[in-house]
Amino acid sequence: MTVYKRLRDLREDHDLTQQDIADLLKATKQQVNKGERGDQIMGIDKYIVLARYYGVSPDYLAGLTEEP
C-alpha cells in the first residue's frame, strides 16, 4: 500500500473530510488533496500530528510497517 493511499484510507475510515484534516493540520483542503494523491509531500511535522490523531505510528503512516 502506498503512503498516499494509507493517508486517504485512514481519513475515510474515521469518516473525516479533507477539510477536517486541513483544519487539523492548519493547511488547505487543496494541500491535503495533493498529499493524498502524492502530488505534494507533507512535512514530518504533519505526519506526526496525523499519527497521534489516528493513534498509529509514524512508521505505519510512512509505509515502513504494516503494524499500526
Backbone as CSV, one residue per row, in Angstrom:
resi,resn,N_x,N_y,N_z,CA_x,CA_y,CA_z,C_x,C_y,C_z
1,MET,0.844,-1.180,0.000,0.000,0.000,0.000,0.888,1.243,0.000
2,THR,0.533,2.202,-0.830,1.322,3.428,-0.873,0.985,4.313,0.319
3,VAL,1.902,5.191,0.627,1.702,6.133,1.721,0.455,6.963,1.454
4,TYR,0.277,7.385,0.218,-0.831,8.265,-0.116,-2.174,7.566,0.061
5,LYS,-2.239,6.316,-0.343,-3.475,5.549,-0.172,-3.757,5.341,1.314
6,ARG,-2.727,5.111,2.072,-2.896,4.912,3.517,-3.459,6.174,4.169
7,LEU,-2.966,7.325,3.762,-3.473,8.583,4.316,-4.963,8.746,4.016
8,ARG,-5.345,8.475,2.786,-6.746,8.600,2.389,-7.612,7.564,3.110
9,ASP,-7.117,6.320,3.172,-7.886,5.258,3.822,-8.119,5.558,5.301
10,LEU,-7.104,6.037,5.995,-7.269,6.375,7.410,-8.292,7.487,7.582
11,ARG,-8.210,8.492,6.729,-9.172,9.596,6.810,-10.590,9.077,6.591
12,GLU,-10.765,8.283,5.561,-12.095,7.755,5.255,-12.589,6.794,6.336
13,ASP,-11.695,5.985,6.898,-12.079,5.061,7.976,-12.595,5.806,9.205
14,HIS,-12.117,7.038,9.384,-12.553,7.847,10.524,-13.685,8.803,10.131
15,ASP,-14.247,8.592,8.950,-15.363,9.425,8.466,-15.052,10.917,8.509
16,LEU,-13.850,11.258,8.062,-13.429,12.650,8.028,-13.341,13.141,6.588
17,THR,-13.515,14.433,6.419,-13.356,15.037,5.103,-11.937,15.582,4.971
18,GLN,-11.581,15.913,3.752,-10.277,16.548,3.547,-10.226,17.883,4.284
19,GLN,-11.356,18.556,4.380,-11.383,19.828,5.111,-11.134,19.606,6.597
20,ASP,-11.674,18.519,7.157,-11.410,18.198,8.569,-9.911,18.049,8.817
21,ILE,-9.237,17.327,7.926,-7.788,17.114,8.072,-7.039,18.417,7.853
22,ALA,-7.484,19.206,6.888,-6.849,20.503,6.641,-6.914,21.374,7.894
23,ASP,-8.067,21.384,8.550,-8.213,22.158,9.780,-7.272,21.645,10.868
24,LEU,-7.177,20.337,10.998,-6.282,19.731,11.988,-4.824,20.112,11.729
25,LEU,-4.429,20.093,10.453,-3.034,20.348,10.083,-2.728,21.824,9.855
26,LYS,-3.760,22.659,9.967,-3.604,24.089,9.660,-3.070,24.248,8.236
27,ALA,-3.738,23.556,7.333,-3.376,23.558,5.919,-4.644,23.831,5.119
28,THR,-4.516,23.804,3.811,-5.691,23.973,2.962,-6.191,22.608,2.500
29,LYS,-7.445,22.575,2.108,-8.019,21.340,1.569,-7.238,20.899,0.332
30,GLN,-6.793,21.856,-0.461,-6.031,21.531,-1.662,-4.701,20.858,-1.313
31,GLN,-4.057,21.296,-0.230,-2.804,20.668,0.198,-3.041,19.235,0.644
32,VAL,-4.126,19.000,1.349,-4.462,17.646,1.789,-4.749,16.775,0.569
33,ASN,-5.508,17.304,-0.362,-5.818,16.572,-1.588,-4.533,16.199,-2.335
34,LYS,-3.630,17.151,-2.488,-2.360,16.871,-3.171,-1.539,15.840,-2.401
35,GLY,-1.576,15.896,-1.084,-0.856,14.924,-0.269,-1.405,13.519,-0.438
36,GLU,-2.721,13.409,-0.534,-3.348,12.093,-0.706,-3.144,11.534,-2.116
37,ARG,-2.917,12.399,-3.073,-2.661,11.951,-4.442,-1.176,11.717,-4.692
38,GLY,-0.326,12.184,-3.795,1.113,12.031,-3.976,1.733,13.143,-4.790
39,ASP,0.974,14.215,-5.011,1.487,15.350,-5.775,2.297,16.305,-4.914
40,GLN,2.152,16.187,-3.607,2.857,17.072,-2.678,3.245,16.254,-1.460
41,ILE,4.458,16.400,-1.018,4.934,15.669,0.158,4.733,16.538,1.396
42,MET,4.094,15.947,2.408,3.894,16.661,3.662,5.166,16.607,4.497
43,GLY,5.343,17.618,5.317,6.469,17.651,6.229,6.297,16.640,7.348
44,ILE,7.391,16.269,7.960,7.375,15.277,9.040,6.485,15.745,10.187
45,ASP,6.418,17.051,10.413,5.568,17.560,11.484,4.101,17.227,11.248
46,LYS,3.673,17.237,10.004,2.291,16.889,9.669,2.039,15.396,9.879
47,TYR,3.028,14.571,9.521,2.896,13.125,9.735,2.786,12.801,11.227
48,ILE,3.525,13.509,12.046,3.472,13.274,13.489,2.098,13.649,14.038
49,VAL,1.563,14.774,13.590,0.218,15.184,14.020,-0.806,14.122,13.620
50,LEU,-0.726,13.660,12.369,-1.671,12.647,11.897,-1.509,11.328,12.645
51,ALA,-0.288,10.914,12.890,-0.050,9.658,13.608,-0.665,9.718,15.011
52,ARG,-0.460,10.816,15.693,-1.037,10.968,17.036,-2.556,11.002,16.968
53,TYR,-3.085,11.706,15.995,-4.537,11.834,15.860,-5.186,10.476,15.596
54,TYR,-4.596,9.701,14.694,-5.160,8.399,14.340,-4.743,7.292,15.307
55,GLY,-3.785,7.550,16.171,-3.331,6.534,17.117,-2.494,5.446,16.466
56,VAL,-1.706,5.837,15.462,-0.819,4.900,14.770,0.607,5.439,14.836
57,SER,1.555,4.607,14.451,2.945,5.058,14.467,3.266,5.832,13.187
58,PRO,4.215,6.751,13.261,4.666,7.433,12.052,5.201,6.435,11.013
59,ASP,5.813,5.346,11.478,6.305,4.310,10.564,5.160,3.688,9.769
60,TYR,4.016,3.518,10.410,2.846,2.977,9.717,2.383,3.947,8.644
61,LEU,2.303,5.228,9.005,1.899,6.226,8.011,2.859,6.272,6.835
62,ALA,4.139,6.115,7.115,5.155,6.187,6.070,5.247,4.913,5.251
63,GLY,4.513,3.878,5.645,4.533,2.631,4.908,5.723,1.742,5.215
64,LEU,6.392,2.015,6.326,7.564,1.220,6.721,7.195,-0.040,7.481
65,THR,5.959,-0.092,7.960,5.461,-1.259,8.677,3.973,-1.423,8.404
66,GLU,3.496,-2.611,8.543,2.061,-2.871,8.392,1.350,-2.863,9.746
67,GLU,2.115,-2.701,10.799,1.606,-2.723,12.173,1.291,-1.283,12.620
68,PRO,0.014,-0.958,12.798,-0.334,0.426,13.188,0.229,0.804,14.546
